Amino acid sequence: MTRQIFKHMLILITVALLVAFTAVLGILYSYFGVVQEGQVKAEAKLAAQAVEAEGISYLENLDPDTTRVTLVASDGQVIYDSEADASTLENHADRPEIKEALVSGEGMSTRFSGTLLKSFVYCAERLSDGTVLRIAEPRDTALNIAAGMVPFVLMLLIILMVCMWFAARRVAARITEPLNRLDLDHPMENDEYEEISPLLKRIYAQQKQIADEKGRLVRIERDFTAVTQHMAEGLILLDEEGRVLNMNNKAGKLLNAGDVYIGMDILALERREKFREILAGALEEGEHGEAILPYDRLSYQVDVTPVMDGKKVIGTVVLLFDVTERETAEQMRREFTANVSHELKTPLHTISGCAEMLESGGVRPEDQKKFVHLIYTQVQRMITLVQDILYISHLDEGAVDMSCSRIDMCLMADKVIESLSQEAEKKHVGVSLDSDGEVIYYGVARLTESIIFNLIDNAIKYNKEGGEVHVRLRAAAHTITLQVSDNGIGIPEEDQTRIFERFYRVDKSRSREIGGTGLGLAIVKHAAMLQNAQIRLDSQPGRGSTFTVVFPEKATDEAEAAV
């Protein structure tokens, strides 16, 4: 309360100070302007008399750091200026103070000087020979005057803030003192403020209700907690209308129930349609129901079992238990089985069709070699697929037969490029390797080679005819960076988050045409993960792709233990 009172008082005082400051500033600016004009006018008259008496020599002997003095001929040509070369100055015949002096003998004006980039007060006096003598003094701006007043204003504001703080504390204390003396254990015995009587009556009624329920709830909670406190599953007890009687800690965390949940409608905590359906079946029909629902990124099976008294539903027991591992394993098994079946079906159909035609004699002798080559190609594709499946399964199991060693990554990349040279030549794709010198990495040779091989192999396969593949190796302070870039077909943005999934292909027809298994990037992902390496992708359709793998300089203890 003290802060609120202080804040409002501070706002009022600040606004008042700003208004007063602005008004005073305007008055001072106007006053100083009048005073300064009078001073400049007096200086101009004295200087005119001196020039009349001594001639232009008087001006030439003046201190150049004092007031600016200008002597102007009757035609506006500048004869002398104390701060600038007269020959470089433009004609002053159009200056207001010069015009006025030529007509009435003296002239006065205030304006901004483009020559000196300042605001000046000008006063001109016509001499007896028809020339005009002009005095110029820089005029203080409102900002300069304000800057001079700031320290005093700040000092005043600080003094007022201190005074306001003590005043706010005193006012708040006088308001809150009676409230602090309220006896909430006996609310009806307080008579400090008439305005809070309805509140005190409501508190009294609630206290009475709480006292009646407290004993029963404490006993139920104690018994329930003793049984369910250490359960790994979530357990919720509901009455016949779906209100929460009690729940254990696990269920409370999953439903974000907070501390006050007794008596709440369970649908206020869990509103999803599947849960509503099985709960309605239990409460209305007395039927057991179950569903799989996600909680905290995990999968939980929710079992809803009605509690019956004869044919009447008198309550419901809700049980939640974690089935994430089972669901994940089942999903992976289904996807893996479907993908493997799909990938094997195409080459098998091709082999079967070619073999059937050869067996039936329906192939001309000169075409038999072509059919045999097609069978050989599809068999090789199946062998590659099986090898990739076995290898990625091996990585899933932890690759326990692998160990870390010193790897010359430049030499390894050279060997990979050489092994893929024939494939690159078929597509007329140029492959280059660029490095700063020897790049040494302490990791698992087989995993590292798999990363390099699959990235370069993909860059060649999915490149355009006559394209380029650039392999770069860089060693920094604590990292080693492998970058494989191509100018091929590229990857659409919507597919970039999924290309590391097993058997995922951006263009299925093109992938089968070039012989891809759909496991290359999945192997790269697993091999990088086992060595604590990070993968980045930058790709645009039609412009190519760049895969960047950042390795730690040395495999960590955890990574080495994993492999």
C-alpha positions as CSV (number, residue, x, y, z in Angstrom):
1,M,0.0,0.0,0.0
2,T,2.9,2.3,0.8
3,R,4.2,1.8,-2.7
4,Q,0.9,2.5,-4.3
5,I,0.4,5.8,-2.4
6,F,4.0,6.8,-3.1
7,K,3.6,6.0,-6.8
8,H,0.5,8.1,-7.2
9,M,2.0,11.0,-5.2
10,L,5.1,10.8,-7.3
11,I,3.1,11.0,-10.5
12,L,1.2,14.1,-9.3
13,I,4.4,15.9,-8.1
14,T,6.3,15.0,-11.4
15,V,3.5,16.4,-13.5
16,A,3.3,19.5,-11.4
17,L,7.1,20.0,-11.7
18,L,7.0,19.5,-15.4
19,V,4.3,22.1,-15.9
20,A,6.1,24.6,-13.6
21,F,9.4,23.9,-15.2
22,T,8.0,24.5,-18.7
23,A,6.3,27.8,-17.6
24,V,9.4,29.1,-15.9
25,L,11.6,28.1,-18.8
26,G,9.3,30.1,-21.2
27,I,9.4,33.1,-19.0
28,L,13.2,33.0,-18.5
29,Y,13.8,32.5,-22.2
30,S,11.7,35.5,-23.1
31,Y,13.3,37.7,-20.3
32,F,16.9,36.8,-21.2
33,G,16.1,37.5,-24.9
34,V,15.0,41.0,-24.1
35,V,18.0,41.6,-21.8
36,Q,20.4,40.3,-24.4
37,E,18.9,42.4,-27.2
38,G,19.4,45.5,-25.0
39,Q,23.0,44.6,-24.4
40,V,23.7,44.0,-28.1
41,K,22.0,47.3,-29.0
42,A,24.3,49.2,-26.5
43,E,27.4,47.4,-27.8
44,A,26.4,48.3,-31.4
45,K,26.0,52.1,-30.5
46,L,29.4,52.1,-28.8
47,A,31.1,50.3,-31.6
48,A,29.5,52.7,-34.2
49,Q,30.8,55.7,-32.3
50,A,34.3,54.2,-32.2
51,V,34.3,53.5,-35.9
52,E,33.1,57.0,-36.7
53,A,36.0,58.3,-34.6
54,E,38.8,55.9,-35.5
55,G,37.7,54.4,-38.8
56,I,38.0,50.7,-39.8
57,S,41.4,50.5,-37.9
58,Y,39.3,50.3,-34.7
59,L,37.7,47.1,-36.0
60,E,40.9,45.5,-37.0
61,N,42.4,46.0,-33.5
62,L,39.4,44.3,-31.8
63,D,40.0,40.9,-30.1
64,P,38.6,38.3,-32.5
65,D,37.4,36.1,-29.6
66,T,34.9,38.7,-28.5
67,T,31.7,39.9,-30.2
68,R,31.3,39.3,-33.9
69,V,31.5,42.6,-35.8
70,T,30.6,43.1,-39.5
71,L,30.9,46.2,-41.6
72,V,28.7,46.3,-44.6
73,A,28.6,48.8,-47.5
74,S,25.4,50.6,-48.5
75,D,25.0,48.1,-51.4
76,G,25.2,45.1,-49.1
77,Q,28.8,44.1,-49.9
78,V,30.7,43.0,-46.8
79,I,33.7,45.2,-46.1
80,Y,35.0,43.6,-42.9
81,D,34.0,40.6,-40.7
82,S,35.8,39.7,-37.4
83,E,35.2,36.0,-37.8
84,A,35.3,35.3,-41.6
85,D,37.1,36.5,-44.7
86,A,34.9,39.4,-46.1
87,S,35.6,38.4,-49.7
88,T,34.0,34.9,-49.1
89,L,30.8,36.2,-47.6
90,E,27.7,36.7,-49.7
91,N,25.9,40.1,-50.1
92,H,24.1,41.1,-46.9
93,A,21.7,43.6,-48.6
94,D,18.8,41.1,-47.9
95,R,19.5,40.8,-44.2
96,P,16.5,42.2,-42.2
97,E,18.7,44.2,-39.7
98,I,20.7,45.7,-42.6
99,K,17.6,46.7,-44.5
100,E,16.1,48.3,-41.4
101,A,19.4,50.2,-40.6
102,L,19.7,51.6,-44.1
103,V,16.1,52.9,-43.8
104,S,15.8,54.0,-40.2
105,G,19.4,54.2,-39.0
106,E,19.3,51.0,-36.8
107,G,18.0,47.5,-37.1
108,M,17.5,44.4,-34.9
109,S,16.7,40.8,-35.7
110,T,17.2,37.3,-34.3
111,R,17.8,34.3,-36.5
112,F,19.9,31.2,-37.3
113,S,23.3,31.8,-39.0
114,G,24.0,29.4,-41.8
115,T,27.7,30.5,-41.8
116,L,28.4,29.8,-38.1
117,L,25.6,27.3,-37.5
118,K,24.3,29.1,-34.4
119,S,21.3,31.3,-33.4
120,F,22.4,35.0,-33.1
121,V,20.9,38.4,-32.0
122,Y,21.9,40.9,-34.7
123,C,21.9,44.8,-34.2
124,A,22.9,47.1,-37.0
125,E,23.8,50.9,-36.9
126,R,24.1,53.1,-40.0
127,L,27.2,55.2,-40.0
128,S,27.5,58.7,-41.4
129,D,29.2,57.5,-44.6
130,G,26.2,55.2,-45.4
131,T,27.9,52.0,-44.3
132,V,26.3,49.8,-41.7
133,L,28.0,48.4,-38.7
134,R,26.5,45.1,-37.3
135,I,27.1,43.4,-34.0
136,A,26.2,39.7,-33.5
137,E,25.9,37.9,-30.2
138,P,25.0,34.2,-29.9
139,R,21.7,33.7,-28.2
140,D,21.2,31.2,-25.4
141,T,18.7,28.5,-26.5
142,A,15.8,27.2,-24.3
143,L,17.8,24.0,-24.1
144,N,20.8,25.8,-22.6
145,I,18.6,27.5,-20.0
146,A,16.9,24.2,-19.2
147,A,20.3,22.5,-18.7
148,G,21.2,25.1,-16.2
149,M,18.0,24.5,-14.3
150,V,18.2,20.7,-14.3
151,P,20.4,20.4,-11.1
152,F,18.0,22.5,-9.1
153,V,15.0,20.7,-10.4
154,L,16.5,17.3,-9.6
155,M,17.5,18.4,-6.1
156,L,13.9,19.6,-5.6
157,L,12.5,16.3,-6.9
158,I,14.8,14.3,-4.6
159,I,13.7,16.4,-1.6
160,L,10.0,15.9,-2.6
161,M,10.5,12.2,-3.1
162,V,11.9,11.8,0.4
163,C,9.1,13.8,1.9
164,M,6.5,11.8,-0.1
165,W,8.0,8.5,1.0
166,F,7.6,9.4,4.7
167,A,4.2,10.8,4.0
168,A,3.1,7.7,2.1
169,R,4.4,5.4,4.9
170,R,2.5,7.4,7.5
171,V,-0.8,7.4,5.5
172,A,-0.4,3.7,4.7
173,A,0.3,2.9,8.4
174,R,-2.8,4.8,9.5
175,I,-5.0,2.9,7.0
176,T,-3.6,-0.6,7.6
177,E,-3.2,-0.4,11.4
178,P,-6.9,-1.2,12.1
179,L,-6.8,-4.0,9.4
180,N,-3.8,-5.6,11.0
181,R,-5.6,-5.7,14.4
182,L,-8.5,-7.7,12.9
183,D,-9.1,-11.0,14.8
184,L,-9.9,-13.4,11.9
185,D,-10.4,-16.3,14.3
186,H,-13.4,-14.4,15.7
187,P,-14.5,-12.3,12.8
188,M,-17.8,-11.2,14.3
189,E,-16.1,-9.5,17.2
190,N,-14.4,-6.8,15.0
191,D,-16.0,-3.4,14.5
192,E,-13.1,-1.3,13.1
193,Y,-14.5,-0.6,9.6
194,E,-18.2,-0.9,8.9
195,E,-17.4,-1.3,5.2
196,I,-15.8,-4.8,5.7
197,S,-18.7,-6.2,7.7
198,P,-20.0,-8.3,4.8
199,L,-16.5,-9.8,4.3
200,L,-16.2,-10.7,8.0
201,K,-19.6,-12.4,7.9
202,R,-18.6,-14.4,4.9
203,I,-15.4,-15.4,6.6
204,Y,-17.3,-16.5,9.6
205,A,-19.6,-18.7,7.6
206,Q,-16.7,-20.2,5.7
207,Q,-14.8,-21.0,8.9
208,K,-17.8,-22.8,10.2
209,Q,-18.2,-24.9,7.1
210,I,-14.5,-25.6,7.0
211,A,-14.5,-26.7,10.6
212,D,-17.3,-29.2,9.9
213,E,-15.5,-30.7,6.9
214,K,-12.0,-30.6,8.2
215,G,-12.1,-33.6,10.4
216,R,-13.6,-35.9,7.8
217,L,-11.3,-34.7,5.0
218,V,-8.2,-35.1,7.2
219,R,-9.0,-38.7,8.0
220,I,-9.8,-39.5,4.3
221,E,-6.6,-37.8,3.1
222,R,-4.4,-39.5,5.7
223,D,-5.7,-42.9,4.8
224,F,-5.6,-42.3,1.1
225,T,-2.1,-40.8,1.2
226,A,-0.7,-43.7,3.2
227,V,-1.8,-46.1,0.5
228,T,-1.1,-44.2,-2.6
229,Q,1.8,-41.9,-1.8
230,H,4.5,-44.0,-3.4
231,M,2.5,-45.3,-6.4
232,A,4.2,-44.9,-9.8
233,E,0.7,-44.8,-11.3
234,G,-1.8,-41.9,-11.1
235,L,-4.9,-42.7,-9.0
236,I,-8.1,-40.5,-8.8
237,L,-11.3,-41.2,-6.9
238,L,-14.5,-39.6,-8.1
239,D,-18.0,-39.4,-6.7
240,E,-21.1,-40.3,-8.6
241,E,-21.2,-36.9,-10.3
242,G,-17.6,-36.9,-11.4
243,R,-16.2,-34.6,-8.6
244,V,-12.8,-35.4,-7.2
245,L,-12.8,-37.1,-3.8
246,N,-9.0,-37.5,-3.7
247,M,-6.0,-38.2,-5.9
248,N,-2.4,-39.2,-5.4
249,N,0.6,-37.1,-6.1
250,K,1.3,-38.7,-9.5
251,A,-2.2,-37.9,-10.8
252,G,-2.0,-34.4,-9.4
253,K,1.2,-33.7,-11.3
254,L,-0.1,-35.1,-14.5
255,L,-3.3,-33.0,-14.4
256,N,-1.6,-29.9,-12.9
257,A,-4.3,-30.0,-10.2
258,G,-2.5,-27.8,-7.7
259,D,-3.2,-28.0,-4.0
260,V,-6.9,-27.5,-4.0
261,Y,-8.7,-30.2,-6.0
262,I,-11.1,-31.8,-3.6
263,G,-14.7,-31.3,-4.9
264,M,-13.6,-30.1,-8.3
265,D,-15.3,-31.5,-11.4
266,I,-12.7,-33.8,-13.0
267,L,-13.6,-32.3,-16.4
268,A,-12.2,-29.0,-15.2
269,L,-8.8,-30.8,-15.0
270,E,-9.1,-33.1,-18.1
271,R,-11.4,-32.0,-20.9
272,R,-10.2,-34.1,-23.9
273,E,-12.9,-35.8,-25.9
274,K,-11.6,-39.4,-25.4
275,F,-11.6,-38.9,-21.6
276,R,-15.1,-37.4,-21.6
277,E,-16.4,-40.4,-23.6
278,I,-15.0,-43.1,-21.3
279,L,-16.0,-41.1,-18.2
280,A,-19.5,-40.7,-19.5
281,G,-19.6,-44.5,-20.2
282,A,-18.6,-45.2,-16.6
283,L,-20.9,-42.7,-14.9
284,E,-24.0,-43.2,-17.0
285,E,-23.7,-46.8,-18.2
286,G,-21.5,-48.4,-15.6
287,E,-19.0,-49.5,-18.3
288,H,-15.3,-49.8,-18.0
289,G,-13.3,-47.6,-20.4
290,E,-9.8,-47.0,-21.4
291,A,-7.9,-44.7,-23.7
292,I,-4.3,-43.6,-24.5
293,L,-3.6,-39.9,-23.8
294,P,-0.4,-37.9,-23.8
295,Y,0.8,-36.2,-20.6
296,D,4.1,-34.4,-20.3
297,R,5.2,-35.7,-23.8
298,L,4.6,-39.3,-22.6
299,S,1.8,-41.7,-23.4
300,Y,-0.4,-42.8,-20.5
301,Q,-3.2,-45.4,-20.5
302,V,-6.2,-44.0,-18.7
303,D,-8.5,-46.7,-17.2
304,V,-11.9,-45.6,-15.9
305,T,-13.7,-48.2,-13.7
306,P,-17.1,-47.5,-12.2
307,V,-17.8,-48.4,-8.5
308,M,-21.2,-50.0,-8.3
309,D,-23.8,-50.4,-5.5
310,G,-26.0,-52.9,-7.0
311,K,-27.0,-51.3,-10.3
312,K,-26.2,-47.8,-9.2
313,V,-22.9,-46.0,-9.9
314,I,-21.7,-44.5,-6.7
315,G,-18.2,-43.5,-7.8
316,T,-15.4,-44.0,-10.3
317,V,-11.8,-45.0,-10.0
318,V,-9.4,-43.5,-12.6
319,L,-6.0,-45.1,-13.1
320,L,-3.2,-43.6,-15.2
321,F,-0.1,-45.6,-16.0
322,D,2.9,-44.9,-18.3
323,V,2.8,-46.9,-21.5
324,T,5.2,-44.6,-23.5
325,E,7.9,-47.3,-23.9
326,R,5.4,-49.8,-25.1
327,E,3.7,-47.4,-27.5
328,T,7.0,-46.2,-28.9
329,A,8.3,-49.7,-29.4
330,E,5.0,-50.7,-31.1
331,Q,5.0,-47.7,-33.3
332,M,8.6,-48.2,-34.4
333,R,7.9,-51.9,-35.0
334,R,4.9,-51.1,-37.2
335,E,6.8,-48.4,-39.2
336,F,9.9,-50.5,-39.6
337,T,7.9,-53.5,-40.7
338,A,5.9,-51.5,-43.2
339,N,8.9,-49.7,-44.6
340,V,11.1,-52.8,-44.9
341,S,8.2,-54.6,-46.6
342,H,7.6,-51.7,-49.0
343,E,11.3,-51.3,-49.8
344,L,11.8,-55.1,-50.5
345,K,8.6,-55.5,-52.5
346,T,9.7,-53.4,-55.5
347,P,13.0,-55.2,-56.2
348,L,11.5,-58.6,-55.5
349,H,8.7,-57.9,-58.0
350,T,11.3,-56.8,-60.6
351,I,13.4,-59.9,-60.0
352,S,10.4,-62.2,-60.0
353,G,9.1,-60.7,-63.3
354,C,12.5,-60.9,-65.0
355,A,13.1,-64.5,-63.8
356,E,9.6,-65.6,-64.9
357,M,10.2,-64.2,-68.4
358,L,13.6,-65.8,-68.7
359,E,12.2,-69.1,-67.5
360,S,9.3,-69.1,-69.9
361,G,11.6,-68.3,-72.8
362,G,9.8,-65.1,-73.6
363,V,13.1,-63.1,-73.9
364,R,15.1,-62.9,-77.0
365,P,18.7,-64.1,-76.8
366,E,20.1,-60.7,-77.4
367,D,17.9,-59.2,-74.5
368,Q,18.8,-61.9,-72.0
369,K,21.9,-60.0,-70.8
370,K,19.8,-56.9,-70.1
371,F,17.3,-58.9,-68.0
372,V,20.2,-60.6,-66.1
373,H,21.8,-57.2,-65.4
374,L,18.4,-55.9,-64.1
375,I,18.1,-58.9,-61.8
376,Y,21.7,-58.3,-60.6
377,T,21.0,-54.6,-60.0
378,Q,17.9,-55.3,-57.9
379,V,19.7,-58.0,-55.9
380,Q,22.5,-55.5,-55.2
381,R,19.9,-53.0,-54.1
382,M,18.4,-55.5,-51.7
383,I,21.8,-56.4,-50.4
384,T,22.6,-52.7,-49.8
385,L,19.2,-52.3,-48.1
386,V,19.7,-55.3,-45.8
387,Q,23.2,-54.1,-44.9
388,D,21.9,-50.6,-44.0
389,I,19.1,-52.1,-41.9
390,L,21.6,-54.3,-40.0
391,Y,24.0,-51.4,-39.6
392,I,21.4,-48.9,-38.2
393,S,20.0,-51.7,-35.9
394,H,23.6,-52.1,-34.7
395,L,23.8,-48.4,-33.9
396,D,20.5,-48.6,-32.1
397,E,22.0,-51.3,-29.8
398,G,24.9,-49.0,-28.9
399,A,27.6,-50.2,-31.3
400,V,29.4,-51.9,-28.4
401,D,32.1,-53.4,-30.6
402,M,33.5,-50.0,-31.6
403,S,36.3,-48.0,-29.9
404,C,37.7,-44.5,-30.2
405,S,40.9,-43.9,-32.1
406,R,43.0,-41.1,-33.7
407,I,41.5,-40.3,-37.2
408,D,43.0,-38.3,-40.0
409,M,39.8,-36.9,-41.4
410,C,41.4,-35.5,-44.6
411,L,42.8,-38.9,-45.4
412,M,39.5,-40.6,-44.7
413,A,37.6,-38.1,-46.8
414,D,40.1,-38.7,-49.7
415,K,39.5,-42.4,-49.5
416,V,35.7,-42.0,-49.5
417,I,35.9,-39.6,-52.5
418,E,38.1,-42.1,-54.4
419,S,35.6,-44.9,-53.6
420,L,32.8,-42.9,-55.0
421,S,34.7,-41.6,-58.0
422,Q,33.0,-44.0,-60.5
423,E,29.6,-43.0,-59.4
424,A,30.6,-39.3,-59.7
425,E,32.0,-39.8,-63.2
426,K,28.8,-41.5,-64.3
427,K,26.9,-38.3,-63.5
428,H,29.7,-36.0,-64.5
429,V,29.8,-34.6,-61.0
430,G,33.0,-33.0,-59.7
431,V,34.0,-33.7,-56.1
432,S,36.6,-31.5,-54.4
433,L,38.2,-31.5,-50.9
434,D,39.3,-28.4,-49.1
435,S,41.0,-28.3,-45.7
436,D,43.4,-26.1,-43.7
437,G,45.9,-28.9,-43.4
438,E,45.9,-32.0,-41.3
439,V,42.6,-32.4,-39.4
440,I,42.8,-34.9,-36.5
441,Y,39.7,-36.2,-34.7
442,Y,39.6,-38.6,-31.8
443,G,36.5,-40.7,-32.3
444,V,35.1,-43.9,-33.8
445,A,36.5,-44.4,-37.2
446,R,33.6,-46.5,-38.5
447,L,31.0,-44.0,-37.4
448,T,33.0,-41.1,-38.8
449,E,33.5,-42.8,-42.1
450,S,29.7,-43.6,-42.3
451,I,28.9,-39.9,-41.8
452,I,31.4,-38.7,-44.5
453,F,30.4,-41.5,-47.0
454,N,26.7,-41.1,-46.7
455,L,26.8,-37.3,-47.0
456,I,29.1,-37.3,-50.1
457,D,27.2,-40.2,-51.6
458,N,23.9,-38.3,-51.2
459,A,25.4,-35.1,-52.6
460,I,26.5,-37.1,-55.8
461,K,23.2,-39.1,-56.1
462,Y,20.9,-36.1,-55.7
463,N,23.0,-33.7,-57.8
464,K,22.3,-32.5,-61.3
465,E,24.2,-33.7,-64.4
466,G,27.6,-31.9,-64.4
467,G,27.1,-30.6,-60.8
468,E,29.7,-29.9,-58.1
469,V,30.3,-31.3,-54.6
470,H,32.5,-29.5,-52.2
471,V,33.8,-31.1,-49.1
472,R,35.4,-28.8,-46.5
473,L,37.2,-29.7,-43.2
474,R,38.0,-27.1,-40.6
475,A,39.6,-27.5,-37.2
476,A,38.8,-24.8,-34.6
477,A,39.8,-24.4,-30.9
478,H,37.6,-27.2,-29.6
479,T,35.6,-28.4,-32.6
480,I,36.1,-29.9,-36.0
481,T,33.6,-29.0,-38.8
482,L,32.8,-31.2,-41.8
483,Q,30.8,-29.4,-44.5
484,V,29.4,-31.2,-47.6
485,S,27.8,-28.8,-50.2
486,D,26.3,-29.5,-53.6
487,N,24.4,-27.5,-56.2
488,G,21.8,-30.2,-56.9
489,I,18.1,-30.5,-56.6
490,G,17.9,-29.2,-53.0
491,I,15.3,-30.0,-50.3
492,P,12.0,-28.2,-49.8
493,E,11.6,-26.5,-46.4
494,E,8.6,-28.6,-45.4
495,D,10.8,-31.8,-45.8
496,Q,13.9,-30.6,-44.0
497,T,12.8,-31.6,-40.5
498,R,12.0,-35.2,-41.6
499,I,14.9,-36.2,-43.9
500,F,16.8,-37.8,-41.0
501,E,13.9,-40.2,-40.4
502,R,14.3,-43.8,-41.6
503,F,13.1,-44.6,-45.1
504,Y,11.9,-41.0,-45.5
505,R,12.3,-39.7,-49.1
506,V,11.6,-36.3,-50.5
507,D,10.9,-37.7,-54.0
508,K,10.2,-41.4,-53.8
509,S,10.2,-42.0,-57.5
510,R,13.6,-40.3,-58.0
511,S,15.1,-42.0,-54.9
512,R,14.2,-45.5,-56.3
513,E,15.5,-44.5,-59.7
514,I,18.9,-43.7,-58.4
515,G,19.0,-46.6,-55.9
516,G,18.7,-44.9,-52.6
517,T,17.6,-47.0,-49.5
518,G,16.2,-44.1,-47.5
519,L,18.6,-44.9,-44.6
520,G,21.7,-42.9,-45.4
521,L,20.8,-39.8,-43.4
522,A,19.3,-41.8,-40.6
523,I,22.7,-43.5,-40.3
524,V,24.4,-40.1,-40.3
525,K,22.1,-38.9,-37.5
526,H,22.8,-41.9,-35.3
527,A,26.5,-41.9,-36.0
528,A,26.7,-38.2,-35.1
529,M,24.6,-38.6,-32.0
530,L,26.9,-41.4,-30.7
531,Q,29.9,-39.0,-31.0
532,N,28.1,-36.0,-29.6
533,A,28.3,-34.2,-32.9
534,Q,25.7,-31.6,-34.1
535,I,24.2,-31.6,-37.6
536,R,22.8,-28.5,-39.5
537,L,21.1,-28.3,-42.9
538,D,20.9,-25.3,-45.2
539,S,19.0,-26.1,-48.5
540,Q,17.0,-24.4,-51.2
541,P,15.1,-26.2,-53.9
542,G,17.0,-25.9,-57.2
543,R,20.1,-24.4,-55.6
544,G,21.5,-27.4,-53.7
545,S,22.1,-28.4,-50.1
546,T,24.8,-27.9,-47.4
547,F,25.1,-30.4,-44.6
548,T,27.4,-29.2,-41.7
549,V,28.5,-31.6,-39.0
550,V,30.3,-30.1,-36.0
551,F,32.4,-32.7,-34.0
552,P,33.9,-32.1,-30.6
553,E,37.7,-32.0,-30.8
554,K,37.7,-35.3,-28.8
555,A,34.9,-37.7,-28.0
556,T,33.6,-37.0,-24.4
557,D,33.8,-39.7,-21.8
558,E,30.0,-40.2,-22.1
559,A,30.2,-40.6,-25.9
560,E,33.2,-43.0,-25.6
561,A,31.3,-45.0,-23.0
562,A,28.3,-45.2,-25.4
563,V,30.3,-46.7,-28.1
